[in-house]
């Protein structure tokens, strides 16, 4: 045996701890990304629901569906961040509820 020779397995505990730490960090990052995606989906659903409520309110108050999305914005206090969401508003007929589709633009930030 040499005087300055390291005993075998000296770093085994340190390597195990580093591996466990790295594994926990990866699991945390995956959970964080998943939470952000669910949050973005929920925001899109809330925007769509707000527009739908505005359409129904307009019909209840005026007896007709709003002719355009800008009419909802101007008269019913609906606001949408157009840099984050694209809203497709399709009027089929005056007596049928318009089709509304809200899509998140890009990755959003």
C-alpha positions in Angstrom: 0.0 0.0 0.0 1.2 3.4 -0.9 1.2 6.3 1.5 -0.9 8.6 -0.7 -3.2 6.1 -2.3 -6.9 6.8 -2.0 -9.1 4.1 -0.6 -11.5 2.5 -3.1 -15.1 3.8 -3.2 -14.2 7.2 -1.6 -16.3 9.1 -4.1 -19.1 6.6 -4.4 -21.4 8.6 -2.0 -20.6 11.8 -3.7 -21.4 10.4 -7.2 -24.7 8.9 -5.9 -25.7 12.2 -4.4 -24.9 14.0 -7.6 -26.9 11.5 -9.7 -29.9 11.8 -7.4 -29.7 15.6 -7.5 -29.5 15.6 -11.3 -32.4 13.3 -11.5 -34.5 15.5 -9.2 -33.6 18.6 -11.3 -34.7 16.9 -14.5 -38.0 15.8 -12.9 -38.6 19.4 -11.6 -37.9 20.9 -15.1 -40.3 18.4 -16.7 -43.0 19.3 -14.2 -42.4 23.0 -14.7 -42.8 22.8 -18.5 -45.9 20.7 -18.1 -47.4 23.3 -15.7 -46.7 26.1 -18.1 -48.3 24.2 -21.0 -51.5 23.6 -19.0 -51.6 27.2 -17.9 -51.3 28.4 -21.5 -54.2 26.0 -22.5 -56.3 27.3 -19.6 -55.7 30.9 -20.7 -56.8 30.1 -24.2 -60.0 28.5 -22.9 -60.7 31.5 -20.7 -60.4 33.9 -23.6 -62.7 31.7 -25.7 -65.2 31.5 -22.8 -65.2 35.3 -22.3 -66.0 35.8 -26.0 -68.8 33.3 -25.9 -70.3 34.9 -22.9 -70.1 38.3 -24.7 -71.9 36.8 -27.7 -74.7 35.3 -25.5 -75.0 38.6 -23.5 -75.3 40.5 -26.8 -78.1 38.2 -27.9 -79.9 38.4 -24.6 -79.7 42.2 -24.5 -80.2 43.1 -28.2 -82.0 40.1 -29.6 -79.4 39.5 -32.2 -75.9 38.1 -32.4 -73.0 40.6 -32.7 -72.2 41.2 -36.4 -68.4 41.3 -35.8 -65.8 40.8 -33.2 -65.0 44.5 -33.1 -68.7 45.1 -32.1 -68.1 42.9 -29.1 -64.9 44.7 -28.2 -66.6 48.2 -28.5 -69.9 47.5 -26.8 -69.4 44.6 -24.3 -66.0 45.3 -22.8 -64.3 42.2 -24.3 -60.6 42.6 -24.8 -58.1 40.2 -26.2 -54.4 40.5 -26.4 -54.0 40.2 -30.1 -50.3 39.8 -29.9 -50.9 36.5 -28.0 -54.2 35.2 -29.5 -55.7 34.9 -32.9 -59.5 35.0 -32.8 -61.5 33.6 -35.7 -65.1 34.8 -35.7 -67.3 33.4 -38.4 -70.9 34.7 -38.7 -73.1 32.2 -40.5 -76.4 33.9 -40.3 -78.0 36.7 -38.2 -80.1 34.2 -36.2 -77.4 31.6 -35.6 -74.7 31.8 -33.0 -71.3 32.7 -34.6 -68.5 30.3 -34.6 -65.5 31.4 -32.5 -62.1 29.8 -32.4 -59.2 31.1 -30.3 -55.7 30.1 -31.1 -52.5 31.0 -29.2 -50.0 32.7 -31.5 -46.5 31.1 -31.5 -45.1 30.0 -28.2 -46.3 33.1 -26.5 -44.2 35.0 -24.0 
